[in-house]
Amino acid sequence: MHSRTPIRWSLAVGADPEWRRWDDEFVVHHALANDTHRLSAPAGRALEYLATVGSIDSLDLAHACAIGEDQASETLTALAELGFVEQC
């Protein structure tokens, strides 16, 4: 049986996210794209955590944010689609 190497993610170059948080709502600005997005609580927490630690995989994120690994993986993929994170 082969163990898979987890995909690691980091903040995307130029994203420089700036966010505001109200309870479980996050509004995040993407500097390079000059776009503002409203993120779910898990996505906002993921972005906050990633900015602190530098790089994560979905299992790290699941543990840090108390969510399932599938949800963590989907969250990272969605953040990548918005240009906030990239694989490293």
ROMI-701173 format. One record per atom (N, C-alpha, C): residue in one letter; chain; atom name; x, y, z. Coordinates in Angstrom, 2 decimals, padded with zeros to 5 digits. Layout:
BEGIN
r r:A; c:A; a:CA; u:X; v:Y; w:Z
...
//
This chain:
BEGIN
r r:M; c:A; a:N; u:000.84; v:-001.17; w:000.00
r r:M; c:A; a:CA; u:000.00; v:000.00; w:000.00
r r:M; c:A; a:C; u:000.89; v:001.24; w:000.00
r r:H; c:A; a:N; u:000.57; v:002.17; w:-000.86
r r:H; c:A; a:CA; u:001.35; v:003.41; w:-000.97
r r:H; c:A; a:C; u:000.64; v:004.51; w:-000.19
r r:S; c:A; a:N; u:001.42; v:005.25; w:000.56
r r:S; c:A; a:CA; u:000.82; v:006.41; w:001.22
r r:S; c:A; a:C; u:000.98; v:007.60; w:000.28
r r:R; c:A; a:N; u:-000.05; v:008.37; w:000.20
r r:R; c:A; a:CA; u:000.02; v:009.53; w:-000.69
r r:R; c:A; a:C; u:000.69; v:010.69; w:000.02
r r:T; c:A; a:N; u:001.43; v:011.46; w:-000.73
r r:T; c:A; a:CA; u:002.06; v:012.65; w:-000.18
r r:T; c:A; a:C; u:001.01; v:013.75; w:-000.17
r r:P; c:A; a:N; u:000.73; v:014.33; w:000.99
r r:P; c:A; a:CA; u:-000.30; v:015.36; w:001.03
r r:P; c:A; a:C; u:000.12; v:016.61; w:000.24
r r:I; c:A; a:N; u:-000.84; v:017.23; w:-000.38
r r:I; c:A; a:CA; u:-000.59; v:018.47; w:-001.11
r r:I; c:A; a:C; u:-000.48; v:019.60; w:-000.10
r r:R; c:A; a:N; u:000.58; v:020.37; w:-000.20
r r:R; c:A; a:CA; u:000.78; v:021.51; w:000.70
r r:R; c:A; a:C; u:000.35; v:022.78; w:-000.04
r r:W; c:A; a:N; u:-000.18; v:023.70; w:000.73
r r:W; c:A; a:CA; u:-000.69; v:024.96; w:000.19
r r:W; c:A; a:C; u:-000.05; v:026.13; w:000.93
r r:S; c:A; a:N; u:000.12; v:027.23; w:000.24
r r:S; c:A; a:CA; u:000.61; v:028.46; w:000.86
r r:S; c:A; a:C; u:-000.16; v:029.63; w:000.25
r r:L; c:A; a:N; u:000.00; v:030.80; w:000.85
r r:L; c:A; a:CA; u:-000.64; v:031.99; w:000.27
r r:L; c:A; a:C; u:-000.08; v:032.23; w:-001.12
r r:A; c:A; a:N; u:-000.92; v:032.62; w:-002.03
r r:A; c:A; a:CA; u:-000.50; v:032.91; w:-003.40
r r:A; c:A; a:C; u:000.32; v:034.19; w:-003.42
r r:V; c:A; a:N; u:001.34; v:034.18; w:-004.26
r r:V; c:A; a:CA; u:002.17; v:035.37; w:-004.42
r r:V; c:A; a:C; u:001.28; v:036.53; w:-004.91
r r:G; c:A; a:N; u:001.37; v:037.64; w:-004.23
r r:G; c:A; a:CA; u:000.61; v:038.82; w:-004.62
r r:G; c:A; a:C; u:-000.79; v:038.90; w:-004.06
r r:A; c:A; a:N; u:-001.27; v:037.83; w:-003.43
r r:A; c:A; a:CA; u:-002.63; v:037.86; w:-002.89
r r:A; c:A; a:C; u:-002.73; v:038.86; w:-001.75
r r:D; c:A; a:N; u:-001.75; v:038.87; w:-000.86
r r:D; c:A; a:CA; u:-001.71; v:039.79; w:000.28
r r:D; c:A; a:C; u:-003.09; v:040.04; w:000.86
r r:P; c:A; a:N; u:-003.74; v:038.99; w:001.33
r r:P; c:A; a:CA; u:-005.12; v:039.16; w:001.81
r r:P; c:A; a:C; u:-005.22; v:040.08; w:003.02
r r:E; c:A; a:N; u:-006.21; v:040.93; w:002.98
r r:E; c:A; a:CA; u:-006.57; v:041.77; w:004.12
r r:E; c:A; a:C; u:-008.01; v:041.43; w:004.44
r r:W; c:A; a:N; u:-008.29; v:041.13; w:005.70
r r:W; c:A; a:CA; u:-009.64; v:040.71; w:006.03
r r:W; c:A; a:C; u:-010.20; v:041.45; w:007.22
r r:R; c:A; a:N; u:-011.50; v:041.43; w:007.26
r r:R; c:A; a:CA; u:-012.26; v:041.92; w:008.40
r r:R; c:A; a:C; u:-013.15; v:040.78; w:008.83
r r:R; c:A; a:N; u:-013.29; v:040.62; w:010.13
r r:R; c:A; a:CA; u:-014.06; v:039.51; w:010.65
r r:R; c:A; a:C; u:-015.12; v:040.04; w:011.60
r r:W; c:A; a:N; u:-016.35; v:039.58; w:011.39
r r:W; c:A; a:CA; u:-017.46; v:039.85; w:012.28
r r:W; c:A; a:C; u:-018.06; v:038.50; w:012.65
r r:D; c:A; a:N; u:-017.87; v:038.10; w:013.91
r r:D; c:A; a:CA; u:-018.33; v:036.79; w:014.37
r r:D; c:A; a:C; u:-017.78; v:035.71; w:013.43
r r:D; c:A; a:N; u:-018.65; v:035.04; w:012.68
r r:D; c:A; a:CA; u:-018.20; v:033.99; w:011.76
r r:D; c:A; a:C; u:-018.24; v:034.42; w:010.30
r r:E; c:A; a:N; u:-018.22; v:035.70; w:010.05
r r:E; c:A; a:CA; u:-018.24; v:036.21; w:008.68
r r:E; c:A; a:C; u:-016.91; v:036.89; w:008.38
r r:F; c:A; a:N; u:-016.35; v:036.57; w:007.23
r r:F; c:A; a:CA; u:-015.08; v:037.16; w:006.80
r r:F; c:A; a:C; u:-015.27; v:037.87; w:005.46
r r:V; c:A; a:N; u:-014.77; v:039.07; w:005.37
r r:V; c:A; a:CA; u:-014.70; v:039.80; w:004.11
r r:V; c:A; a:C; u:-013.22; v:039.99; w:003.84
r r:V; c:A; a:N; u:-012.76; v:039.49; w:002.68
r r:V; c:A; a:CA; u:-011.33; v:039.45; w:002.40
r r:V; c:A; a:C; u:-011.05; v:040.13; w:001.06
r r:H; c:A; a:N; u:-010.04; v:040.99; w:001.07
r r:H; c:A; a:CA; u:-009.61; v:041.67; w:-000.14
r r:H; c:A; a:C; u:-008.37; v:040.98; w:-000.69
r r:H; c:A; a:N; u:-008.37; v:040.71; w:-001.99
r r:H; c:A; a:CA; u:-007.23; v:040.12; w:-002.71
r r:H; c:A; a:C; u:-006.51; v:041.27; w:-003.39
r r:A; c:A; a:N; u:-005.31; v:041.57; w:-002.92
r r:A; c:A; a:CA; u:-004.59; v:042.77; w:-003.38
r r:A; c:A; a:C; u:-004.29; v:042.75; w:-004.88
r r:L; c:A; a:N; u:-003.71; v:041.68; w:-005.39
r r:L; c:A; a:CA; u:-003.30; v:041.64; w:-006.78
r r:L; c:A; a:C; u:-004.49; v:041.75; w:-007.74
r r:A; c:A; a:N; u:-005.56; v:041.05; w:-007.44
r r:A; c:A; a:CA; u:-006.76; v:041.08; w:-008.29
r r:A; c:A; a:C; u:-007.65; v:042.27; w:-007.99
r r:N; c:A; a:N; u:-007.42; v:042.92; w:-006.85
r r:N; c:A; a:CA; u:-008.25; v:044.03; w:-006.39
r r:N; c:A; a:C; u:-009.72; v:043.62; w:-006.32
r r:D; c:A; a:N; u:-009.94; v:042.41; w:-005.81
r r:D; c:A; a:CA; u:-011.28; v:041.88; w:-005.62
r r:D; c:A; a:C; u:-011.54; v:041.68; w:-004.13
r r:T; c:A; a:N; u:-012.78; v:041.82; w:-003.73
r r:T; c:A; a:CA; u:-013.18; v:041.57; w:-002.35
r r:T; c:A; a:C; u:-014.19; v:040.42; w:-002.35
r r:H; c:A; a:N; u:-014.00; v:039.49; w:-001.41
r r:H; c:A; a:CA; u:-014.84; v:038.30; w:-001.33
r r:H; c:A; a:C; u:-015.38; v:038.13; w:000.08
r r:R; c:A; a:N; u:-016.59; v:037.64; w:000.17
r r:R; c:A; a:CA; u:-017.16; v:037.24; w:001.46
r r:R; c:A; a:C; u:-016.95; v:035.74; w:001.58
r r:L; c:A; a:N; u:-016.26; v:035.31; w:002.64
r r:L; c:A; a:CA; u:-015.92; v:033.91; w:002.80
r r:L; c:A; a:C; u:-016.70; v:033.27; w:003.94
r r:S; c:A; a:N; u:-016.91; v:031.99; w:003.82
r r:S; c:A; a:CA; u:-017.51; v:031.22; w:004.90
r r:S; c:A; a:C; u:-016.56; v:031.21; w:006.09
r r:A; c:A; a:N; u:-017.08; v:030.85; w:007.24
r r:A; c:A; a:CA; u:-016.25; v:030.79; w:008.44
r r:A; c:A; a:C; u:-015.07; v:029.83; w:008.26
r r:P; c:A; a:N; u:-015.28; v:028.60; w:007.74
r r:P; c:A; a:CA; u:-014.13; v:027.71; w:007.56
r r:P; c:A; a:C; u:-013.07; v:028.29; w:006.61
r r:A; c:A; a:N; u:-013.52; v:028.91; w:005.52
r r:A; c:A; a:CA; u:-012.57; v:029.49; w:004.57
r r:A; c:A; a:C; u:-011.81; v:030.66; w:005.18
r r:G; c:A; a:N; u:-012.51; v:031.50; w:005.91
r r:G; c:A; a:CA; u:-011.86; v:032.63; w:006.57
r r:G; c:A; a:C; u:-010.85; v:032.17; w:007.61
r r:R; c:A; a:N; u:-011.24; v:031.19; w:008.42
r r:R; c:A; a:CA; u:-010.32; v:030.65; w:009.43
r r:R; c:A; a:C; u:-009.12; v:029.99; w:008.76
r r:A; c:A; a:N; u:-009.36; v:029.30; w:007.65
r r:A; c:A; a:CA; u:-008.26; v:028.66; w:006.92
r r:A; c:A; a:C; u:-007.26; v:029.70; w:006.44
r r:L; c:A; a:N; u:-007.75; v:030.79; w:005.89
r r:L; c:A; a:CA; u:-006.87; v:031.84; w:005.40
r r:L; c:A; a:C; u:-006.10; v:032.49; w:006.54
r r:E; c:A; a:N; u:-006.77; v:032.74; w:007.65
r r:E; c:A; a:CA; u:-006.10; v:033.29; w:008.84
r r:E; c:A; a:C; u:-004.99; v:032.35; w:009.32
r r:Y; c:A; a:N; u:-005.32; v:031.07; w:009.42
r r:Y; c:A; a:CA; u:-004.36; v:030.10; w:009.90
r r:Y; c:A; a:C; u:-003.18; v:029.98; w:008.95
r r:L; c:A; a:N; u:-003.45; v:029.93; w:007.66
r r:L; c:A; a:CA; u:-002.40; v:029.81; w:006.66
r r:L; c:A; a:C; u:-001.46; v:031.01; w:006.70
r r:A; c:A; a:N; u:-002.00; v:032.19; w:006.90
r r:A; c:A; a:CA; u:-001.17; v:033.40; w:006.99
r r:A; c:A; a:C; u:-000.23; v:033.32; w:008.19
r r:T; c:A; a:N; u:-000.64; v:032.60; w:009.22
r r:T; c:A; a:CA; u:000.18; v:032.46; w:010.43
r r:T; c:A; a:C; u:001.27; v:031.41; w:010.28
r r:V; c:A; a:N; u:000.94; v:030.27; w:009.67
r r:V; c:A; a:CA; u:001.88; v:029.14; w:009.65
r r:V; c:A; a:C; u:002.69; v:029.02; w:008.37
r r:G; c:A; a:N; u:002.29; v:029.64; w:007.30
r r:G; c:A; a:CA; u:003.07; v:029.62; w:006.06
r r:G; c:A; a:C; u:002.65; v:028.59; w:005.05
r r:S; c:A; a:N; u:002.49; v:027.33; w:005.46
r r:S; c:A; a:CA; u:002.00; v:026.30; w:004.53
r r:S; c:A; a:C; u:001.28; v:025.22; w:005.34
r r:I; c:A; a:N; u:000.29; v:024.61; w:004.69
r r:I; c:A; a:CA; u:-000.51; v:023.57; w:005.34
r r:I; c:A; a:C; u:-000.94; v:022.55; w:004.31
r r:D; c:A; a:N; u:-001.41; v:021.42; w:004.81
r r:D; c:A; a:CA; u:-002.12; v:020.48; w:003.95
r r:D; c:A; a:C; u:-003.53; v:020.33; w:004.53
r r:S; c:A; a:N; u:-004.36; v:019.57; w:003.88
r r:S; c:A; a:CA; u:-005.76; v:019.51; w:004.31
r r:S; c:A; a:C; u:-005.91; v:018.88; w:005.70
r r:L; c:A; a:N; u:-005.03; v:017.95; w:006.06
r r:L; c:A; a:CA; u:-005.11; v:017.34; w:007.39
r r:L; c:A; a:C; u:-004.74; v:018.36; w:008.47
r r:D; c:A; a:N; u:-003.67; v:019.14; w:008.23
r r:D; c:A; a:CA; u:-003.29; v:020.22; w:009.16
r r:D; c:A; a:C; u:-004.46; v:021.17; w:009.37
r r:L; c:A; a:N; u:-005.08; v:021.56; w:008.27
r r:L; c:A; a:CA; u:-006.19; v:022.50; w:008.33
r r:L; c:A; a:C; u:-007.38; v:021.91; w:009.06
r r:A; c:A; a:N; u:-007.68; v:020.66; w:008.78
r r:A; c:A; a:CA; u:-008.81; v:019.99; w:009.45
r r:A; c:A; a:C; u:-008.62; v:020.01; w:010.97
r r:H; c:A; a:N; u:-007.43; v:019.70; w:011.42
r r:H; c:A; a:CA; u:-007.15; v:019.69; w:012.86
r r:H; c:A; a:C; u:-007.21; v:021.10; w:013.44
r r:A; c:A; a:N; u:-006.60; v:022.06; w:012.75
r r:A; c:A; a:CA; u:-006.54; v:023.44; w:013.26
r r:A; c:A; a:C; u:-007.91; v:024.10; w:013.34
r r:C; c:A; a:N; u:-008.78; v:023.79; w:012.39
r r:C; c:A; a:CA; u:-010.08; v:024.46; w:012.31
r r:C; c:A; a:C; u:-011.24; v:023.57; w:012.77
r r:A; c:A; a:N; u:-010.92; v:022.39; w:013.27
r r:A; c:A; a:CA; u:-011.95; v:021.46; w:013.76
r r:A; c:A; a:C; u:-013.03; v:021.19; w:012.72
r r:I; c:A; a:N; u:-012.58; v:020.85; w:011.50
r r:I; c:A; a:CA; u:-013.49; v:020.47; w:010.42
r r:I; c:A; a:C; u:-013.00; v:019.14; w:009.85
r r:G; c:A; a:N; u:-013.81; v:018.51; w:009.03
r r:G; c:A; a:CA; u:-013.40; v:017.26; w:008.40
r r:G; c:A; a:C; u:-012.35; v:017.49; w:007.34
r r:E; c:A; a:N; u:-011.55; v:016.45; w:007.07
r r:E; c:A; a:CA; u:-010.49; v:016.60; w:006.06
r r:E; c:A; a:C; u:-011.07; v:016.87; w:004.67
r r:D; c:A; a:N; u:-012.22; v:016.26; w:004.35
r r:D; c:A; a:CA; u:-012.84; v:016.53; w:003.05
r r:D; c:A; a:C; u:-013.23; v:018.00; w:002.92
r r:Q; c:A; a:N; u:-013.82; v:018.55; w:003.99
r r:Q; c:A; a:CA; u:-014.19; v:019.97; w:003.97
r r:Q; c:A; a:C; u:-012.95; v:020.85; w:003.88
r r:A; c:A; a:N; u:-011.89; v:020.46; w:004.57
r r:A; c:A; a:CA; u:-010.64; v:021.22; w:004.52
r r:A; c:A; a:C; u:-010.08; v:021.23; w:003.10
r r:S; c:A; a:N; u:-010.10; v:020.08; w:002.45
r r:S; c:A; a:CA; u:-009.61; v:019.97; w:001.08
r r:S; c:A; a:C; u:-010.45; v:020.82; w:000.13
r r:E; c:A; a:N; u:-011.77; v:020.76; w:000.28
r r:E; c:A; a:CA; u:-012.67; v:021.58; w:-000.55
r r:E; c:A; a:C; u:-012.45; v:023.07; w:-000.29
r r:T; c:A; a:N; u:-012.20; v:023.43; w:000.94
r r:T; c:A; a:CA; u:-011.96; v:024.84; w:001.29
r r:T; c:A; a:C; u:-010.68; v:025.33; w:000.63
r r:L; c:A; a:N; u:-009.62; v:024.54; w:000.69
r r:L; c:A; a:CA; u:-008.36; v:024.94; w:000.06
r r:L; c:A; a:C; u:-008.51; v:025.06; w:-001.45
r r:T; c:A; a:N; u:-009.24; v:024.14; w:-002.05
r r:T; c:A; a:CA; u:-009.48; v:024.20; w:-003.49
r r:T; c:A; a:C; u:-010.27; v:025.46; w:-003.85
r r:A; c:A; a:N; u:-011.29; v:025.79; w:-003.07
r r:A; c:A; a:CA; u:-012.08; v:027.00; w:-003.33
r r:A; c:A; a:C; u:-011.22; v:028.26; w:-003.16
r r:L; c:A; a:N; u:-010.37; v:028.28; w:-002.14
r r:L; c:A; a:CA; u:-009.48; v:029.44; w:-001.96
r r:L; c:A; a:C; u:-008.49; v:029.56; w:-003.12
r r:A; c:A; a:N; u:-008.07; v:028.42; w:-003.66
r r:A; c:A; a:CA; u:-007.18; v:028.44; w:-004.84
r r:A; c:A; a:C; u:-007.90; v:029.02; w:-006.05
r r:E; c:A; a:N; u:-009.17; v:028.65; w:-006.23
r r:E; c:A; a:CA; u:-009.96; v:029.18; w:-007.35
r r:E; c:A; a:C; u:-010.11; v:030.69; w:-007.27
r r:L; c:A; a:N; u:-010.13; v:031.23; w:-006.04
r r:L; c:A; a:CA; u:-010.22; v:032.67; w:-005.85
r r:L; c:A; a:C; u:-008.86; v:033.36; w:-005.92
r r:G; c:A; a:N; u:-007.79; v:032.56; w:-006.00
r r:G; c:A; a:CA; u:-006.45; v:033.10; w:-006.13
r r:G; c:A; a:C; u:-005.76; v:033.44; w:-004.82
r r:F; c:A; a:N; u:-006.32; v:033.00; w:-003.68
r r:F; c:A; a:CA; u:-005.71; v:033.29; w:-002.39
r r:F; c:A; a:C; u:-004.59; v:032.31; w:-002.02
r r:V; c:A; a:N; u:-004.70; v:031.06; w:-002.46
r r:V; c:A; a:CA; u:-003.70; v:030.06; w:-002.12
r r:V; c:A; a:C; u:-003.23; v:029.35; w:-003.37
r r:E; c:A; a:N; u:-002.05; v:028.70; w:-003.24
r r:E; c:A; a:CA; u:-001.51; v:027.92; w:-004.34
r r:E; c:A; a:C; u:-000.75; v:026.73; w:-003.75
r r:Q; c:A; a:N; u:-000.63; v:025.69; w:-004.57
r r:Q; c:A; a:CA; u:000.12; v:024.53; w:-004.11
r r:Q; c:A; a:C; u:001.60; v:024.89; w:-004.05
r r:C; c:A; a:N; u:002.27; v:024.32; w:-003.06
r r:C; c:A; a:CA; u:003.70; v:024.58; w:-002.93
r r:C; c:A; a:C; u:004.47; v:023.29; w:-002.77
//
